[in-house]
Amino acid sequence: MNPAAVQISPFWGNAIGVMIVLMLLVFIGIWVWAWGARHKPTFDRLSRLPMEDDELVPPHSQELRS
């Protein structure tokens, strides 16, 4: 064993393990919430925004973008 290795107490080892599990559960919860069926209409509408952008730009400003 390396004499310079730091030993942590079992309490902190368990506390870190619990925190990792809690963070994983929060991540999975946010993922499930975001991919829920009730969010699909909003995401579909937001996904079309980049394509609708050209319709909102006046014709004379198209020349400036080129």
Summary of the structure (lengths in Angstrom):
residues: 66
radius of gyration: 25.3
end to end distance: 65.8
largest distance: 73.5
contacts: 99
relative contact order: 0.05
helix: 77%
strand: 0%
